[in-house]
Amino acid sequence: MDRARTALLTALALVVSPLLVLTGTAPAQAAVSVFPVPTSSAGLGRITTAPDGSMWFLMGDANKVGRITTSGAIQEFALPPTDSSVDGPAKGLDVGPDGSVWVTTDHGSNLTRLSSAGQVLNDWTFPNYDGCVSTCPYGGEVRVDPSGTAWVTMNYGSSFIVKVTPTGGLTASDNSPECDDVLGEAADGTMWCQGGSAEGQDTITRVNADAAGGTTYPLPSDATYPMGLAAGPVGSIWFTRSSTDGSLTSPSRGSIGYLDAGSGATKIWQTGSRSAPRDLVMGPDRQMWFTNRGAAPGIGHISADGRGAISSVGSYEPTSLTFGPDGAIWFTDEKNNSIVRVTTDQLGSTNVDLGDGVTMLPSDIPPVPTKAAPVGKLLKSKGVTRIEGGVLPVRLKCPRSTAATQGCAGTLRVELASGKKAIAKPRRYSAIPGGAGKVTVSIFKKDLRKLRPGKVVKLRVELLKAGSKKVKAKRIIKVRRA
């Protein structure tokens, strides 16, 4: 680690005080609802759904964040002033399990946390060396894990990643993997990023839980790069790829796929020479839904067996998308400075020219009938499992069997062994055949307080098929709050 980066980490440890104050028959044109953002030329970026059902979005060029409800009501909240002289100081956004909103900023105030009401709770400022502009430290992207800890990609000469708790506790390591500003959380709670070195930008890295080190996986080299990372129905992590934007060209040669961390193998579908998938999220239907940039803007979707479509949404150009509590897709449109709502039934078939090279199967090809995915197997815990930071890790495995050729999936439920009282919100999960790992569950705060530190308590862990109330697997485990 160079001296400047060491200085940055030292400074980060000191500045923790809070402030007060997817060419078939075209479908009918997608019926949309459009909500213009009050601030013009706001530079709309990521949008994500909060625990209360409201949706928060980034207003990068305005140095603001916004919140929209399913009724279309929009509120804007100013971020603290920055010393940035570049356009679009606000860079990344995510919402934690407690509803707090985390925002990264280029220069100046680099990480801000707001309450669910929009009040600034914390504002961490990184140092500015010698009045620099292009080389100052900045927070690029942020994701908040189930414990409420923020993971932030940092760039300051070299690229790395840090963890910050709501109280300002910082975890940073000389052995941090190089992470560029593409970050995503897998179904097992691990964080993944795009490789940050100049020669490693066509790689993705699974970051260790302590942010010190990680495992890097190369992607097939074709001069396209990861643009989005997210949990999916199978595999360890899903990703989108395309060429980068150019001053005279649009991003192109897009693809979407997933990687299996156990073997390092990938499954990738090309979405066309005129496509450029970017932001992606798994929908309630367990398909991956994504924004498509470039010459064929729209919304795409793809299933775990590669059937999908990309559809235009009128004249709108989706930037980032999320699912609202109403089951509809809500997306930001930077060009039109609007939030747009569209239902998935309007996006069934491709109605744009994707160019050549498409290997994604048309969505109107019926899938091969399959049985519902098995839930997998709960692994026996060795001794007592520690609950740290209010988070319980549960070990499970998906068998490598005929029944599990599509992987395992279900809902994990945690209750007190006596009384059957639920002490955590049920957690949906998925796993690949032969895969084993941990599903992390956040204990309700009121129940966490009842678990005295050091005391051993028995919990019942149950696995249910998705959408079913029938328990398919269960195990009693002993836990102790750290």
N, C-alpha and C positions, 0 to 999 in steps of 0.2 A: 504494500500500500504506500503510495507516495505521501510526502509530507503534507501536501494540501488536503488530501483526503483525511489523513490523521487529524489535522486541525479541525476539519469539518465535524468529524465524529465527536471530538472533544467539545466543540461548541454546542453540538446537538444535545449533549448530556447536560448542558448548563441551561439551555433555554426551554424550560418546561413549564413556566408559570402561565396560568390562564389569563385571558383578558376578562374584564368585567362585563364591561358593557356587552324467390329458385320460370320443332315448332308445331304445338298442338292447337286444338280448337280454343280460341280465345274466350275467356269467361266474360260475363257481363262486367262492365267497368266497376271496379271496386267502389262500393258505397263508402264514403269517408266522411268523417267529421273533422273540421279544421279549426284550430284554435290559435290565432296569431298571438305571438309573444309581444307584450306591450313595448319593451325596449327594442328599437330598431337595430339591425345589424349586430345582433347579440352574439353571433358566433356559437350557435347551439351545438352541444357535444353530447356526451353520454347521458342516457336517461335510465333510471332504475327504480324499482318498486320498493317502497318502505314497508315495514311490518304492519302499519296501520292502513295500507292500501293506497295511500297517496303516492305520487310519482315525482321524483326529484330529477332535475336536469341541469346540465352545466351551461352557463352563458359565458363562454371563455373570453370573448372580446369585450364584454361589458364588466368583467370582473364581478360577476354575480352568479347566484344559483337561483333556480326557480322551482316551484312546486305546483303541480296540477292535480286536481281531483277528478274522479270519473264524471262529475257534472260539468267539467270544463273550466272550473274556477282556477285562475292562475295567480300566484303570489310570487314576488321577486324579493330577493334578499341580497343586499350588498355585502361583499367580502371586504375585509380590511384592506386599506391602500397598500400597494406594493411599490418597490423602487424600480420595477421593470420598465425598460424603454422599448420592449419588443411587443408586437401585436399578440393579443390573446394570452394574457398572463395566467388565467385559470386553466389548468391542464387536465386534471383527473377528478373523478367523483365516485363515491360509493356511500351506501347507507349501512350502518351497523345493526346488529340484532336488537339494540335498544332504541333504534330510530334516529340516532344521531347521524349527522351528515358530515362526511370527511371530504375535504377538497385540497388538492395540491396546486401550487402556484409557481410559476416561473419567476424566480428571484424574490427577494424581499421576504414577505410572509409566505413561507413555503408549504406549510401544512396547517389547515384551519379545521376546527371541529365545531359544528353548530348543533344546537338542540333540534328536536323535531318541530319546534315552533319557529326555527330560523334564527335564534339568538346565538351569537358567537360565544362559545364556551372556552375554547383554547385557540391560540394563534402562535404557532412556533415559527421563529424567524431564524434563518440560517445566515451565516456571515457572508458579506460581500467583500471580496478581496480586490483592492486597488481599483475600485470603480468599474470592474469588468462587466461585460454584457453577455458575450457569447460563451464564456467559460465559467460563469458563476454557478454555484451548486443550485440544483432545482429538483423538486419532487415531480416526477413524470406521471406515473399512474398509481392508483391506490385501490386496494381491496381489503375489506374488513372480514376477519375470520369469525367463526361462531362464538369465540370468547370475547369479541369486541376489540381485539387488537388489530390495528391497521398495519398493512404491509405496503411499503412505499418503494418504488423504483427510484433510484437516485442517479444523477449524472453529474460528475464533477471531475473532468479529465478522464477517469475511468468510470465504469458503470457498476452499480452494486445495489443492494436492497437492505432496507432497515425495517424494524418492527417498532411501533409506538403504541403504548397503551393509552387509554383515555386519561390516565393521570400523568402522562408524559414520560413514563418509563421507557427507555430506549434500549433496543438490542441491535447492535451492529458489530460486525466481525471482520477482521483482516482476511478471513477465509470466505467472505461472502461471494456467492457466484456473481458473475457479470450478467446483469439483467438490463435489457433495453426496455423501452416504455410500452411493452405488451405484457399484460399480467392477467391471470385468471385463476379461479379456485376450482379444484376438482371435486368430485362427489365425496371423496374421503376427507375433504378439508385441507388437503395439501395445496400449496401455491405453486404455480408454474409461470415461467416467463420466457420471452424470446431472448436468445443469447445476445449479450451486449458487446462482445468483441467484434472488431471489424471483420474478422474472418469467420465469425460464428453466428451471423445474423440469420442463417438458414437452419438454425438449431433451436430446440426448446429445452428448457431446464426445469426439472422438478427440484424445488428448493427444500432443503432440510428444515425440520420444524424449528430449529434454533436460528435459522437464517445464516448459519455458518456452513458453507458448502452446499452441494447439491449434485444431482446426476443429470448430465447433458446428453440429449439424444439428437443425432443428425436427422434432418428430413431430406428426402430426395432432392438433389440439387438441380434446379431448373430456372434459376434467376428470378424466382418469386420468393416472397418472404412471409412469415407469420404476421397476420394483421389482427387476429382475435383469438382468444383462448377461453374455453368454458367447459363445465361438466356436461356430460351427455349420457345417453341411454346405455351405451356399451363403451368399452375402452377406458383408458385412464384419463385422457384429456382430448377434447375436440379442438380443432383449429381451422381457421380460414387462412388462405394465402392468395396473394396476387403480386403483380409487379408494383413497384412504387410509383407515386405520382411524379410526373415530370412537368417542366414549365410549358412544354408544347404538346404533351401527350396525357391521355387519361390512364388510370390504372387498368390493367387488363390481365388476361391469362389466369383467370381465377380457379380456385379449387377449394374443396372442403374435405376434411377427413378426421381420423382419430388415431391415436398412438396407444399401444399397449406397453406400459412401463416394464412389465415382466420380461418380455422378449425384445422390446425395442421395435417391433414390427408396426408398420403403418397401413392403414386402408384409406385411400384417397380417391375422390371422384372429381374429375375436371368439370367445371361449370361453364366453360366456353371462353374463346379468345376475347370476347367483348365484355366479359363479366369480371367483377372484382368484389367478391364477398368480404365483408369487414366485420362489423359487430355481430355477435351470435349469442343465442340463449336457448336452452331447452324449454320447450313449451309443455303445457299440461298434457298434450297428446304424445309426449316423449319423442317428438321430432325436434330436430335442430332448426331454428328459425334464424335468419340472418338478413342484414341489410346488404344490398348489392349496389356498388358504386360504378363509376366509369361510364361507358357508352350505353349501358342498359340498366339504368337505375330502377330499383324496385325492392320487393321483399321476396326472399327465397325460403324454401324449407326442404329438408331432406330427412328420410327415415334411416334407421340403422342399417337397412339393406340397400341403400343407395337410390331409392325412388324419391323424386322431388320435382320441384318447379321453381321458376322465378317469374314473378308477375309484377307488372307496373302498377302503381297506385296513382292513377290519373297523371297529372304533370308533376307530382311531388317526387322529391329525391331524398329517400331516407338516409339518415346519418347513423343513428343509434336506435335500438328498439328494446322494449320490455313488454311483458304481459301485465295488464292491469287486473285488479280483482274481479272485473266484469268478464274476464276471459278474452278480451279483445287485445290486439296489438296496438300499442301507443309508440309512436316514433318521433324523433326530432328531425326537422328538415332545416339544415343550416341555410340553404339557398333561399328558401321561402320564409325563413324566420318564423316557423310555426311548429306547433305540436299537432300531430295527425293521428286520429284513431281509425282503425280498419279491422273488420272481423275476418277470421281465418277462412271462413267459407267462401269468401270472395277471391281467394288467392290459390285456387286449386290447380291451375294449369299455366304453363308458360305462354306468355303473350308478348314477349320481347325477343329481339334478335340477339341470341347469345354468341353468334359467330360459330367457328368450327372447333373441333376437338372435344365436344361434350361427351363425357362418359357417364354422367348422372342419368339414371333411368327415368323415363316420363312417369309422372305420378299416377296416370290413369292405367298403368299396367298393374293388375291386381297382385297383391303380395301372395307368396306361398303360405297357405294356412299353417299356422303354428299354434301350439298350446300356449297358455299363459306362462310367462317366465316363472321358473321356480324361485323361491325366496333365498335359497342358499342355506348355509349351515353356520350356526353360532359356534365359534371356537371356544374351547375351555380355557378359562383364565388361569394363569399361574399365580397362586397366592391372592393377594388383595390388589384390586385395581385402584389407582390413585385418581381422584378428581382434582384437577388443577385449574385454577382460574374459572371455576364453575363449569368445566367441560369434562364429560365422561367419554373416554374412548372405548368402543365396543369392537371386538375382533370377529370378523366373519369371513367365510370362504364360499366361492361359487364352484361347484364340482365340475370337473371336465367330463361331462356325460352327454348322452344323446339328448336328454331332456333340457340341457342347458346350452344347446348350440347357439342360442341367441343371447346367452348371458343370464344373469339373475337380476331380479329387481323386486322391490317391495317397500314396505314401510316398517321402520323400527320403532318400537314403543318401549318406554322404560317406566316401571312402576315400583313402589315399595313392595317387597316380598309379602308383607302382611298388610292386608287391607286393600290391595290393588289400587292404590292411589297413584295416579300419573304424576310424575315429578318433572317431566320435560315434554316439550312439544314433539309429537311424532315426526320422525325424520325420514324422508324418502331417500332411497339409495339405489345404486346399480353396480354390477360387477361383471367382468368378462369371465368366460369359462376358464376354470383353473386359477382364477385370480383370488388373492387373499389380501386383506387390508383392514383398516380401521374406519369405522363410521363414528364421527364425533357428534355428541349430543349435548346441548346446553341445558343445564339444570335451571328450573325456574328459580328466580332470586329468593322468593319467599320460602321455598323448600330447601334451598342451599343453606339458608340461615339456620335451619333446623338440623342440618348435618354438622355436628360439632367436629371441629378439626381433631384428627387423631382417632375418632371413634369409628369402629368397623360396623357397617350397615349392610344388610342383604337387600339386593334389588332383583326384580324379575325383568329380564329383557326378552321381548317377544318380536317375532318377525311375522308380518301379515302380507298377503298378496295385495298388490296395489288395488285400491277400490273395494277391498273386502274387509269384513270385520272378523273373519275366521283366522285364528292363530295357527300358523303352519310350523313354527319352531319356537322354542323357549328355553331359557336357561337362567338359573339363579346364580348371581355373582356377588362376591363380597367387595365392597368399595370402602375407601377411606378418603375423607376430604383432607387435602394437604394443608 
